[in-house]
Amino acid sequence: MNASRPSEAVNHPNGVTNGSHTVATNGIANGMKSFPTSGLRYGMFSNWKPHSKKKDDREEALEVIRNGLPKMTRVKAVLGLDIGLESGPIYIDTREEPRILQKFDGEPDCRVKIKPRYIIAFAQGLLEPRFALFKDGFFDESTLPKGDIKVAVKFADALCPVDPVHPASPKPGARLPTPTEDIDQVRRDLKEFGYGLVKNALTRDQVDVLAEAIRQQGCGEVEAGVAARDGGPNGPNQRIWTLINKGQEFLDLLEHPLIDEVIPENLGDHFLVHSYSANIARPGNTPMMLHTDQVGIQPPVRNVYFGINIMWFLTDVTAENGGTRVFPGSHLGAIAPDDPFNIDGTVAAEGPAGTALVFESRLWHATGPNRMTSGERPVILMFFMRSFIRQQENNFLSIRPEVEATMSDRVRRMMGWCTDGAFGGIEGEIREGQFVKKIANPVGPFRDSHRYTPFRMDTRANAASGVRTAELVGNRAI
């Protein structure tokens, strides 16, 4: 890492060494020569050409599949696989001795269209199948597996260094977490089962205020045509994103003491809000795809949890009205569901209004089906991550200026406005615990005009004298 020590930065306030040039009021350095730009576009028309003997991705992927055939005996199916070969799809028949076919009469059990580099990444342990098989479907529905999903998943698992085990269902009568005011029991449940339930985390009045705020905001976003829908083809469920922008109630909830009680000890003092949203499950929805909340972190890591979720119940949550389905204990070990769209064997995390469900990011879970004929199941989700993980929500761009202006230092820290060691600094500032703010006039070029980069015309005249639009004063940027 290249970074100046704080003492060095003091001597040169703008990171500019003192020289003989002065800066006129129009921001142009006096005494600097002016050279016309050459018009060359370095990088776009470079003469450099790579000389590589690397195999074509499709050829390498095919070799990976051939090498993985012996591990596919338990799939017992035919998979049609499109990796972009000029000859068209191939068919992997594992009903008896696994083999690759160029043609297959009939319909395979499952069809998959996938980038060949994903196949290579499976074999290298760099990509989790339940993430990779569906990630491109957000942009290209033709890539979504068609047919028996389990066939696609177990085919991909067979290519990976570790073939995970399907989560076990709880045994009848086994103890499972229930809502409790004993925070130490919640900690034990979180460690053993991957989740715990905090009873009476919200008062009745707090529940009423938050539930009404969510109801009004949800209706308002529908009327404004900006609502986010999911939960099946008809989109009965609704998501409300970036709750911090949606009212003082949601800003206040970020000050709840439960956060300090469970998050720092698990994620460190400089934990970040990864996302802050509401999920309204309504009748007629379909269960969400089983997932972990760190599935987007690739290569996949199972021996470390990166995040903790707090879900605030704004109504009684049950198995009937869409309670979150979980595989208890599925946060530990090489565990993953054979079919992420099948919730059989899961249990609902249930509790009365005011309960807070705390669960860690390796737990396999999903929004459950709402089987009621009316009503809805609103919950608020606060997802916290370790400070070195890029946030799902880019708070610097998402949070409204008037909201940012009212945030307490505590909230500013968890939203990412504070440095943590070598992360989150501005212009080389890496000391821990420094609050930061966007600089209106960052240091730009201070040099003679160059054939690629002319002198920056809009540089302010006072920049050379060390006056900054934003500078560190104590431990705060202003």
N, C-alpha and C positions, 0 to 999 in steps of 0.2 A: 504494500500500500504506500502511495506517495502522499504525504500530508505534512504541511509545515507545523512546527510546534507553535503554541499560542504566542510565545515570546517573539518568534520571528514575525508573526503577522502584525504585531504591534508596530514594529519598525517600518513596515510598508503597508499602510492601511488598506490600500486597494490591491495589494498583491503586485504593485508596480514598483520597480526599482527607480529611484530618482535619476533623472537624466537632464540633458541640456534643453530639451524641447519644452515649450510652454503651450498652453491650450487656450485658444481664443474663445470668445463668448459664444461662437457658433458651434463649439465642440470640436473644431479642427485643430490639430496640432501644428503650431507655427514652426517653420523650419523643416518640416517633413517634405520629402520629395513626393511628387505625384506621378504615378506610373499608370498608364492605361491597362485595364485588365486584358488578359490575352484571349479570353473566350474559350480557353481549354477547359475540358470537363474531366478532370482526373477521376478515375474510378468508373466512369461510364464508358470511356473509350481506352481503357488501359491495354497496353501491349502484353501484360502478364497473362500467361495461360497456365492452368494447372496441368501437371504431368503426373497422373495417378494411374495406378494399376488396380484401383478399387473396382470390385465387381459391380455390375448393374444391380440395383436394389431388388429387382424382380428375380434375377438369377440367384442372388444370395438368399432371398426369402424362400425360394423353391428348395434350395439346399437345406435350409433350416427345417423345412417341413419334412423332407426325406429323412433327416437325422432324427426327427421327433416321432416318426411312425411307430417305433416299438412301444412308446408310452401311451399310444392311443387305443390300446386294445379294449379298455373299459368303456369307451364312448359308444360302441355298437350302433353306428348310424352312418349315413352318407351325407357328407357336407359338400355343397357346391361353393367353390371359393374363387372369387375374382380378385386377382392382384395386379391386373393390368397387362397380362401376357397377350402378345399379338395373336396367339392361337385361341384366345378366349378363356373362359373359366376352366378350372380343373375340378375334379371330384375326388374326395378322399373317402374311401370306402373302408370302414373299420368293423364291419359286421363279422368278418372272420379275420384272416390275416390282413392287417392294414396295408393298403396300397393306394397309389395315385392313378386315377383314370383320366384320359383325355375326353372321353365321352361317357354319358350315363343315360340309359333309357329309363325314363320315368322321372318323377319329381324327387329331388333329394329331401332329406328330413329338414334341412336348413340351408339357406343361401346367405352368403356373406360377401360383401364388397368392402375391401379394406386396403389401405396403403401398404405396399410391401415393406416399408421401413418399420411399420408397427409389428409385423411378424418378426423381423430381426430384433426389435427391441424386446419382444416377449422372451426370446431365447437369451438375451443378455440380462434379463431381470430388471429392465429399465422402464417397463410399462405394465400396468395392471389391466388384465383383460376386460374386467367389468367397466372400466373407464374407457379404454381404447375402442372397444367394439361399438360404443354409442356416442362418443364425443363428436364425431363428424356429422352425426345425424341432425344436430342443431342447424346445420347449414345445408346439408344435402341428404334428404330423406332416403335417397337410393342406397345410402351406405348402411342403413339400419338393417340388422339381421332379420330375415324373414323365415318363419317356420318355428321349429322347436329351438327356443333360445338356449336351452341347456346344452344342446349339441355344440353350438358356437362357443359357449363359455368353456366347456370342458376340452374342446379341441385346443383352444388358446392356452388353457391351463397346462395341457400336456407339453406345450412348447417351452414353458417357463421352468427355471431352475427349481422352483418349489411349487408343487401341486397342492393348493390349499384344501382343507377339510371343510365340508359343509357344517354350519353351526348346529350344535345339539339343542334340541328343545328341552325346556325344563321338565324334570320328572314330576309326576303328579304328587302334590303335597309338599314340594320343595319350597323352602323359604325364598321369597323374592322381596325386593325393596317395596316398602309402603311409606306413605307420607309420615314424617316424623319431625318434631321440633328439636330433636337431638342432633345437632350439627355433626358431632363426632360419628354418629351412626351413618349419617349421609356420607361422610368421608370414607367410612369402611365399605359402604355399599358401592360407592364410586370405584373403589379399588377392586372389589370382588366381582361386581356385576357390570361395571362400566357406566352405571347410572345410579342416582339416588333422588329421593323426593323430599323436598322441604315443605313441611306443613305450615300454613298460615304465613307464608312469606309476604303476602299482601293482605291488608285489611279489607273488610267488606266495602268500605268507602273507596279505597284505592282501586279495587276491582271494578266497581261501578263506574268510576271516572274514566279508567282506561278502556273498559269495554265500550262505553258510549263514544269515546274519542275514536276508537277503531271503527265502530259502526258508521259514524258520520264520515270519516275519512274514506272508508271503502265506498260508500255511496257516492261521495263527491268525486272520486276518481273514475267511477263508472260513468257518471253523468258528463264528466269532462272528456271522456274518451281516452283516458290514459291508464285504465286499470290493467293490471297484470294478472292473467288468468292461467290456471293449470288444473290438473286433476282429471284429465280425460279429454276426449274430442270436443265436448261442449264447454269445457272450461268452467265447471261449477265452482271450483276453489278460486280464491283470490289471494294474491300476495300484495302487501304494501311495503315498498322498499324505502330505505333511507329514512327510517322513522324519526331520526333526530330533526329532520326538516319539517315534520308534520304537526308540531305543537309542543307547548311547554311541558305537558304531562310526560312526553317521551324523553325530553331532555332531563327532567327531574328524575325519571326512573334510572338513569345512568348513575345517580348518586346513591342508589340503594346499598345498604351495608352488606347485603349478602354477597355482592360482587367482591368486596374486600375480604370477605370471610373465606371464599373458596378459590378465587382466581389467582391471586399472587403466589400462593403456596404451590400451585400447580404449574403456572406459566411464567413466573418471575414478576418483578415489580414493574417492568416496562411492557406488560402485555398490551395488545392492541385490539380494538373492536374490528373484527374481520367483516362482519355484516350486522345490521340491525334492522329487523323487519317484523312483519306480522303475517301469520298464515291463517286464513279463514277456510276451514273445511266445511263444505255444504253437502246436503243429501245428493246422491247420484254420482258422487265422485268415484274414481278408481284409485286403488292404493298406489302410492308413489313407488318408484323403483327403489329397492333396497340399496343402501349406499352407506359409506362412512363419510364423515365431514372432512376428512383429509384425503379423500380420493383424488382431488386435483393436484396433490403434491406427488410428483413423479420425478425420479424413480420411487416406487412404493416403499413405504417404511412401516413396519408393524411393531417394532420394539420400542418405539417412542411415540407418545401422543403429542400433537402439536397444538391442540385446541380444546376448549371447554365451552359447551353450550349451556345457557340458562334459558329455559322455556317457561314463561309465566302463563299460568292457566287463568283465563278470564271468564271461564264458565266451568261447571263440573265436566271433567273429561273422562270419557268411558270408552270401552271397546266398541260401543254402538255408534258413537257420534264422531268417530275419526281419531280416537286416541292414537298417539304415536306407537307404532309397532316396533318392538325391539327383540333381538336375540340376546338374552342375558348372558354375560360372560364372553360375548363374541369379540371383545376388545383385546383379548389375549391370544397370542399365537398365530400360526398360519391358518387363519379361518376366513372363509368367504362363501357365500351362498352359491350353490350350483346354478340356480335360476334366480336372478335378482328381481324378477317380476312375480315371484311366488312367495307370499307371506305366510304360508303354512308353517306352523311350528313357532311362530313369533308370539309374544304376549303384548298386550296393550299396557302402556305406562299410564295408570289411572290416578285420579285424585280430584278432590273438590276444588271449586274456584278459590284462587288465592295460593294454590300450591305452585312451587317452582320445581320443575324437572331439571336436574343437573346431570349432564352426560358428556362423556369425553369423545374425542374425535375419531377413535378407532372402532367405536361401537356400530354394528350393522343395524340400521333402523330405517323406517319409512313412515310417511304420513299414512294413517290408516283409512279404511273406507268409512264414510259416514252413511250408516244404514237407516238413519232416522227419516221420517217423512216430512219433517219441517225443522226449522231452527238451523243454527250453525255453531261451529266450534272455533272461536277465535283464540289464538295464543300469540304472545309476543316472543320473538327469538332474539337473544343476544348471543352472538358467537364471538368468542375471544380467541386470539391466537398468540403464539410466541412472537416476540418483537422482530425476529429476523424473517418472518414469513410475509410475503407481499399480501396486502389486504384484498379481499374480494371486492369491497367497495372502495373506490379511490376517493377517500374523504376530502382530499384537497380540492378536487374538482366537483364533488357532489354536494357538499354542505353549503347552504345559502350564506352569503356574507353576514346578514343580520343575525343568523343563528351562531355563526362562528364568533361574532362580537360578544355574545352573551355566555359563551362556554366558560365554565370554571377551569382552573388549572388542572384539576383532577380529570375532567372530561377531555381537555385539550391533550393531556398526556396519553390517554387511552385511544384517542382518535389519531394520534401520530404526529402531534405538533411538538414533540420533545425528543431530543437525541437519546440514543441508547448505545453507549460505547462508540463503535465505528459506524453506526447506522443513523440515517435521518438528518444528517447535517446539511449546512449550507456553505458553499464555497470553502470547503476544507475544514469547517468547524466540526470536530468529532468528540469534544468533551461530553461526557455523559451528563444528562439532566439539564440540557440547555433547551429552553423553549425557543421555537423558531417561527418565523413568519416570512411570507413571500417577499423577496427583495424586488423593489420596483425598478432598480437600475443596476443589474448585475454587472460585474467587471467584464468589459469586452476587449477587443483588440486595441493595444497601444503600441503602434509600430508604423514604419513606412508602408505606404500602399504596396500591395503585393499583386502579382499577376493573377492570383486566384481570389484574394481577399482584399478589397480596398479598405482604407482606414474607415472605421465605423463613424459615420457622419453624425449620428444622433447621440454620441457620447456627451454627457454633460460636462461643461467647462469645469465645474467644481470637483469632478472626479479625481483629477490629478492632484488636488490639494488634500485629498483624503476624506472629503465629506461624503458620507454614504447615505443613501436613502433609508437603508436599514442597517443598523450596526448592533453589535452585542454590547449591552450595558448590564453588567453583573451577569446574571444567568438568563436574561430575557432578550429576545430580539424585538425591536420596536420599529 
